[in-house]
Amino acid sequence: MQRCLFLVGVASIVLTGCMPFHPPARNSTAPVPMPETFDSEAQEQAVPAPWWKALDSPELNRLVQTALEHNFSIRSAWARLRQARAQLDRAEASLWPSLEGSGTGERTRSYREQTDMTTSANEMSYGVSASYELDLWGRARSARQAQVLSSSASRQDVEAAAASVVGQITATWLETLSLREQVLRLRRQIAAEKKVLRLQRIRYENGAIDGPTLTRQRRQVAATEGSLPDLQARLGRARNALATLVGVSGPDALCLEQERFPDLLPLPEAGLPARLMAERPDIQAAWLKLRAADWEVAVAQADMLPSLSLSAGRTYTNDMFSLDWTSWISRLTGNLTAPLFSGGRRLAEVERTRAVVEQRVADYGEVVLEAFQDVRDALVNEETQRRAVAQTRRQLQAARQALSQARLRYANGQSGYVDVVAEQASVAQFERQLVQQRAQLLTERVGVYRALGNAWTDSLSASGKSVSRAGFQKGHMEQEQ
């Protein structure tokens, strides 16, 4: 019997080195034709990571750092990563034998009426047992590799969430600065127009102007004041959105004090689509999930074959108050289990995992296409907005020239002051529009950075509890090799 068990063990160890269901090799290149390069008419520059620090704003840096620690979307992504790591630890544990210890103590008393005697007995036993399921077909190793890849994908999901939140915070912060500047300029315009209205009222009382002229000035003041509530409401909504992104209870906790609008970020180098696939965490996550699904197929296929487990143990028994532990029982067991009939459950699981692979292939292709579209759209939007800013500058310059001419005509008595007021309102409108257009251009530049991805997320951590991207990638690359 011992010889048979020995032969079974040796054969099992030999078979354990076989993995007949190794998933097929895949190329991580795009599943769709890639463009050779991304076209952009602007002169591109390389910007060091993290890109938002190029805005040179301590306030923005503080908001981003707070969001990386307190934003609930990022915290949820970290929690999912910890779940994936725990599942990986559980999968790795299945590769090792399990060892258990046991101990029991028993005291019995019996009474025999014939002899009128009571007897008692004390017995104590303890033992240790070990069990191990031989990984004949690589099921446990395939399950572990699937979890390694899933953990790496979860890490990429964290980076994607962080990159998205940082981009949204930067865009919302820029919108807040722009709206504050527009509100400030509009209030100055209202104050100037009210001053003109007071002067016009005095002139009207002195008979220098007629009633319709005074009425037009009143309408101008009312129209300008009517634009203020909408800007204030938009500013309030932007501050509320920024507070939510940062992860604080309200806009008062943001402590927004910066008034200077940052300089325009340089347009980042678009580079090659192949680099985009390496730096976009959502693309990397989709690829890793696809490879994890491949290994899940191997797990399902191996589950259709027999399994062999070995167990061994020894139990000692003796009187509770004795130190003599010479009584013992040893056992060595081999258990071979083969699926005979399961109603097609195992075969259905194989088909399900294969369908998951097909889904992940489609998901990967869709993510890649959307990434290419994001870059193209961002570059088009940036270029269009750049032209819009240039057009607004030309309009503002023309409006200022018209204002100078109106003032000259008024000084020479060739026209009334109404023309000057109208040109002043036009200049103020174009100035506010230019502030908005410049902020939008900077926001579009931020959109280009978001679309291209960035290497700054490589070192992202959550209080030292995470594993870096490099560590994850090294692990799953070594396993697949």
C-alpha positions in Angstrom: 0.0 0.0 0.0 2.8 2.4 0.9 4.5 1.6 -2.4 1.4 2.4 -4.3 1.0 5.7 -2.6 4.6 6.5 -3.2 4.2 5.8 -6.9 1.1 7.9 -7.1 2.9 10.8 -5.4 5.8 10.6 -7.8 3.5 10.5 -10.8 1.5 13.4 -9.5 4.7 15.5 -9.0 5.7 14.8 -12.6 2.3 15.7 -13.9 2.2 18.9 -11.8 4.8 20.4 -14.1 2.4 20.2 -17.1 0.0 23.0 -18.0 -1.9 21.7 -21.1 -4.3 24.6 -21.0 -1.9 27.5 -21.3 -3.8 30.3 -23.0 -2.7 31.4 -26.5 -0.1 34.2 -26.9 -1.6 37.6 -27.8 0.0 40.7 -29.3 -0.8 43.8 -27.3 -0.9 46.0 -30.4 -4.1 47.7 -31.3 -6.8 45.4 -32.7 -7.7 48.1 -35.2 -5.5 50.0 -37.8 -3.5 52.7 -36.0 -2.7 56.1 -37.5 0.9 56.7 -38.1 0.9 59.9 -36.0 -1.4 62.5 -34.5 -1.4 65.7 -36.6 -1.3 69.1 -35.0 -0.4 72.5 -36.5 0.9 74.0 -33.3 4.5 73.7 -32.2 4.5 70.9 -29.6 6.7 70.8 -26.5 7.6 68.1 -24.0 6.3 68.9 -20.5 7.6 67.1 -17.4 5.2 65.2 -15.3 3.0 65.9 -13.5 1.7 68.3 -16.1 -0.5 70.5 -13.9 2.5 71.8 -12.0 3.5 73.7 -15.2 0.6 76.0 -14.3 2.8 77.2 -11.3 -0.2 77.4 -8.9 0.3 76.3 -5.3 -3.5 76.5 -4.9 -4.1 74.0 -7.7 -1.4 71.8 -6.4 -3.1 71.8 -3.0 -6.5 71.0 -4.5 -5.0 68.1 -6.5 -3.2 66.6 -3.5 -6.3 66.9 -1.4 -8.3 65.2 -4.1 -5.8 62.3 -4.5 -6.3 61.6 -0.8 -10.0 62.3 -0.3 -11.9 62.0 -3.6 -14.4 59.2 -3.2 -14.0 57.9 -6.7 -10.3 57.4 -6.2 -10.8 55.9 -2.7 -13.3 53.5 -4.2 -10.7 52.5 -6.8 -8.1 51.9 -4.1 -10.6 49.7 -2.3 -11.2 47.6 -5.4 -7.5 47.2 -5.8 -7.2 45.9 -2.2 -10.0 43.5 -3.0 -8.1 42.3 -6.1 -4.9 41.9 -4.0 -6.8 39.9 -1.4 -8.2 37.6 -4.1 -4.6 37.2 -5.5 -3.4 36.2 -2.0 -6.2 33.6 -1.7 -5.3 32.2 -5.2 -1.6 31.9 -4.2 -2.6 30.2 -1.0 -4.2 27.3 -3.0 -0.7 26.5 -4.3 0.5 25.5 -0.8 -0.4 22.6 1.5 -2.8 23.3 4.3 -1.7 22.3 7.9 -4.2 21.9 10.7 -3.9 21.0 14.4 -6.5 19.6 16.7 -6.9 18.7 20.3 -9.6 17.2 22.4 -10.0 16.4 26.1 -12.7 14.0 27.5 -13.7 12.9 31.0 -16.2 10.1 31.4 -17.9 8.6 34.5 -19.8 5.4 34.7 -21.8 3.6 37.5 -22.3 -0.2 37.7 -25.2 -1.2 40.0 -24.1 -4.8 40.5 -20.9 -3.7 42.1 -22.1 -0.3 43.3 -18.9 1.3 41.9 -18.3 4.4 40.0 -15.4 4.6 37.6 -14.0 7.6 35.8 -11.7 7.9 32.8 -9.8 10.8 31.4 -8.6 10.9 27.9 -6.8 13.5 25.8 -5.8 13.5 22.2 -4.1 15.9 19.9 -3.0 15.6 16.3 -1.7 17.4 13.2 -2.8 16.9 9.6 -1.7 18.2 6.3 -3.5 18.2 2.9 -2.5 19.2 -0.5 -4.3 19.2 -3.9 -1.8 18.4 -6.7 -2.1 20.9 -9.5 -2.2 18.3 -12.2 -3.6 20.4 -15.0 -2.4 23.9 -13.9 -5.8 24.9 -12.6 -4.5 26.6 -9.5 -1.6 28.2 -11.3 -3.9 29.5 -14.0 -6.3 30.9 -11.4 -3.3 32.6 -9.7 -2.2 34.1 -13.0 -5.7 35.4 -13.7 -5.7 37.1 -10.4 -2.2 38.6 -11.0 -3.5 40.2 -14.2 -6.8 41.3 -12.6 -4.8 43.0 -9.8 -2.7 44.8 -12.4 -5.8 45.9 -14.2 -7.2 47.2 -10.9 -4.0 49.2 -10.4 -4.5 50.7 -13.9 -8.1 51.5 -12.9 -6.8 53.5 -10.0 -4.5 55.4 -12.2 -7.3 56.1 -14.7 -9.6 57.4 -12.0 -6.8 59.6 -10.6 -6.0 61.0 -14.1 -9.7 61.7 -14.8 -10.2 63.4 -11.4 -7.1 65.6 -11.8 -8.2 66.7 -15.3 -11.7 67.5 -14.1 -10.3 69.5 -11.1 -8.0 71.5 -13.3 -10.7 72.3 -15.8 -13.2 73.2 -13.1 -10.6 75.3 -11.2 -9.8 77.2 -14.5 -13.5 77.8 -15.0 -13.8 79.2 -11.5 -11.0 81.6 -12.1 -12.5 82.7 -15.4 -16.0 83.2 -13.9 -14.6 85.2 -11.0 -12.7 87.4 -13.4 -15.8 87.9 -15.6 -17.9 88.8 -12.5 -15.3 91.3 -11.4 -15.1 92.9 -14.9 -18.9 93.0 -15.2 -19.2 94.7 -11.8 -16.7 97.3 -12.9 -18.7 97.8 -16.1 -21.9 98.2 -14.1 -20.3 100.8 -11.8 -18.9 102.7 -14.8 -22.3 102.7 -16.6 -24.1 103.8 -13.4 -21.6 106.7 -13.1 -22.4 107.6 -16.7 -26.1 107.4 -15.9 -25.8 109.8 -13.0 -24.0 112.3 -15.3 -26.6 111.8 -18.0 -29.3 112.5 -15.5 -27.7 115.8 -14.5 -27.3 116.7 -18.1 -30.9 115.8 -18.7 -32.0 118.0 -15.8 -30.0 120.9 -17.3 -31.5 120.3 -20.7 -28.3 119.2 -22.4 -29.8 115.9 -23.6 -33.3 114.6 -24.4 -35.3 112.0 -22.6 -34.7 109.1 -25.1 -31.0 109.5 -24.6 -31.4 109.1 -20.8 -33.7 106.1 -21.3 -31.2 104.3 -23.6 -28.6 104.7 -20.8 -31.0 103.3 -18.3 -31.7 100.3 -20.5 -28.0 99.8 -21.0 -27.4 99.7 -17.2 -30.4 97.3 -16.7 -29.1 95.0 -19.5 -25.6 94.8 -18.0 -27.0 94.2 -14.5 -29.2 91.4 -15.9 -26.1 89.5 -17.0 -24.6 89.4 -13.5 -27.0 86.8 -11.8 -26.3 84.2 -14.5 -22.5 84.6 -14.1 -22.8 84.4 -10.3 -24.9 81.2 -10.5 -22.4 79.6 -12.8 -19.6 80.5 -10.5 -21.5 79.0 -7.5 -22.1 75.8 -9.5 -18.4 75.6 -10.5 -17.3 76.0 -6.9 -19.7 73.3 -5.7 -18.5 70.9 -8.4 -14.9 71.6 -7.4 -15.7 70.9 -3.8 -17.2 67.6 -4.8 -14.2 66.6 -6.9 -11.8 67.5 -4.2 -13.8 65.5 -1.6 -14.8 68.3 0.9 -18.2 69.2 2.2 -18.6 72.6 0.7 -16.9 75.4 -1.4 -15.9 77.3 1.8 -13.4 74.5 2.7 -11.6 75.1 -0.6 -10.0 78.4 0.5 -9.8 79.7 -3.1 -7.8 82.9 -3.0 -5.8 83.0 -6.3 -6.8 85.8 -8.6 -4.0 85.6 -11.2 -5.0 83.6 -14.2 -2.2 81.1 -15.1 -0.2 81.4 -18.3 -1.1 79.1 -21.2 0.2 75.6 -20.9 2.4 74.6 -23.8 0.8 72.2 -26.2 2.1 68.7 -25.3 3.8 66.5 -27.9 1.2 64.2 -29.3 3.7 61.5 -30.2 2.9 58.2 -31.7 -0.2 56.1 -31.1 2.0 53.3 -29.9 3.1 55.5 -27.0 -0.5 56.4 -26.3 -1.3 52.7 -25.8 1.5 52.4 -23.3 0.6 55.5 -21.3 -3.2 55.4 -21.2 -4.1 53.5 -18.1 -7.6 52.7 -19.4 -6.0 50.9 -22.4 -3.6 49.0 -20.2 -6.5 48.0 -17.9 -8.6 46.7 -20.8 -5.6 44.7 -22.1 -4.9 43.2 -18.7 -8.5 42.2 -18.2 -8.4 40.5 -21.6 -5.4 38.4 -20.6 -7.0 37.6 -17.3 -10.0 36.3 -19.2 -7.7 34.0 -21.2 -6.4 32.4 -18.1 -9.9 32.0 -16.7 -10.6 29.8 -19.7 -7.7 27.6 -18.7 -9.1 27.4 -15.2 -12.5 26.2 -16.5 -10.9 23.7 -18.9 -8.7 22.2 -16.1 -11.8 21.9 -13.9 -13.2 19.3 -16.3 -10.4 16.8 -15.6 -9.7 14.6 -12.5 -8.2 16.1 -9.4 -5.8 14.3 -7.0 -5.3 15.3 -3.4 -3.1 13.9 -0.7 -3.6 14.1 3.1 -1.5 12.9 6.0 -1.9 13.1 9.8 -0.9 11.7 13.2 -3.0 11.6 16.3 -1.7 11.0 19.8 -3.9 9.7 22.7 -3.3 9.2 26.4 -4.7 9.7 29.8 -5.2 13.3 30.6 -2.8 13.3 33.6 -0.1 11.1 32.1 3.0 12.1 30.2 3.2 8.9 28.2 2.2 9.7 24.6 3.2 6.4 23.1 -0.3 5.7 21.7 -0.7 7.2 18.2 -2.4 6.7 14.9 -1.0 7.8 11.5 -2.8 8.0 8.2 -1.8 8.7 4.6 -4.6 9.2 2.1 -4.8 9.7 -1.6 -8.1 11.0 -3.0 -8.7 10.9 -6.8 -11.9 12.6 -7.9 -13.1 12.6 -11.5 -16.2 14.4 -12.8 -18.6 11.9 -14.3 -21.8 13.8 -14.7 -22.7 17.4 -13.9 -25.5 18.1 -16.3 -23.2 20.1 -18.6 -22.3 22.6 -15.8 -18.5 22.4 -16.4 -18.8 22.6 -20.2 -21.2 25.6 -19.8 -18.5 27.3 -17.7 -15.9 26.8 -20.4 -18.3 28.4 -22.9 -19.0 31.2 -20.6 -15.3 32.0 -20.1 -14.7 31.9 -23.8 -17.6 34.3 -24.4 -16.0 36.6 -21.7 -12.8 36.5 -23.7 -14.7 37.6 -26.9 -16.3 40.4 -24.9 -12.9 41.6 -23.5 -11.5 41.6 -27.0 -14.3 43.8 -28.2 -13.9 46.0 -25.1 -10.2 46.4 -25.7 -10.8 47.4 -29.3 -13.5 49.9 -28.3 -11.2 51.5 -25.6 -8.4 51.8 -28.1 -10.7 53.5 -30.7 -12.1 55.8 -28.1 -8.6 56.7 -27.0 -7.6 57.6 -30.6 -10.8 59.6 -30.9 -10.1 61.4 -27.6 -6.7 62.6 -28.9 -8.0 63.7 -32.2 -11.0 65.5 -30.7 -8.8 67.2 -28.1 -6.3 68.4 -30.8 -9.2 69.6 -33.0 -10.9 71.4 -30.1 -7.6 73.0 -29.0 -6.9 74.2 -32.5 -10.4 75.6 -33.0 -10.3 77.4 -29.6 -6.9 78.8 -30.5 -8.4 80.4 -33.6 -11.4 81.6 -31.6 -9.0 83.4 -29.2 -7.2 85.0 -32.0 -10.5 86.1 -33.6 -11.7 87.6 -30.3 -8.4 89.5 -29.9 -8.9 91.0 -33.3 -12.5 91.9 -32.4 -11.4 93.5 -29.2 -8.7 95.5 -31.0 -11.3 96.8 -33.5 -13.7 97.7 -30.7 -11.0 99.7 -28.9 -10.2 101.6 -32.0 -14.0 102.3 -32.5 -14.1 103.6 -28.9 -11.2 105.9 -29.5 -12.9 107.3 -32.6 -16.2 107.7 -30.8 -14.5 109.7 -28.1 -12.7 111.8 -30.6 -16.0 112.6 -32.5 -17.7 113.4 -29.2 -14.8 115.7 -28.2 -15.2 117.5 -31.6 -18.9 117.8 -31.2 -19.6 115.5 -34.1 -21.7 112.9 -32.1 -23.4 112.4 -28.8 -22.1 110.6 -25.7 -24.4 107.8 -26.5 -22.0 106.5 -29.1 -19.2 106.5 -26.6 -21.3 104.5 -24.1 -22.2 102.0 -26.8 -18.6 101.5 -27.8 -17.5 101.2 -24.1 -20.1 98.4 -23.6 -18.8 96.7 -26.8 -15.2 96.8 -25.5 -16.3 95.5 -22.1 -18.2 92.6 -23.7 -15.2 91.6 -25.8 -12.9 91.8 -22.8 -15.1 89.4 -20.9 -15.4 87.2 -23.9 -11.6 87.1 -24.2 -11.3 86.1 -20.6 -13.7 83.2 -21.2 -12.0 82.2 -24.5 -8.6 82.1 -22.9 -9.9 80.0 -20.1 -11.5 77.7 -22.6 -8.3 77.4 -24.5 -6.4 76.5 -21.4 -9.1 73.9 -20.6 -8.7 72.4 -24.1 -5.0 72.2 -23.5 -5.8 70.3 -20.3 -8.0 68.0 -22.4 -5.1 67.2 -24.7 -3.0 66.2 -21.6 -5.9 64.0 -20.4 -6.3 62.4 -23.8 -2.6 61.6 -24.2 -2.2 60.1 -20.7 0.8 60.8 -18.6 3.5 58.9 -16.7 2.8 60.8 -13.4 0.4 58.1 -12.2 3.2 55.5 -12.1 4.2 56.5 -8.6 0.6 56.9 -7.3 0.2 55.4 -3.8 -2.4 55.3 -1.0 -0.5 55.7 2.3 2.0 53.1 1.2 -0.6 50.4 0.9 -0.4 49.9 -2.8 2.0 48.2 -5.2 3.5 50.3 -7.9 2.5 49.8 -11.5 6.1 48.6 -12.3 5.8 45.9 -9.6 2.5 44.6 -11.0 3.7 44.6 -14.6 6.9 42.8 -13.7 4.9 40.1 -11.9 2.5 39.3 -14.6 5.2 39.5 -17.3 7.4 37.0 -15.5 4.4 34.7 -15.1 3.4 34.8 -18.8 7.0 34.1 -19.9 
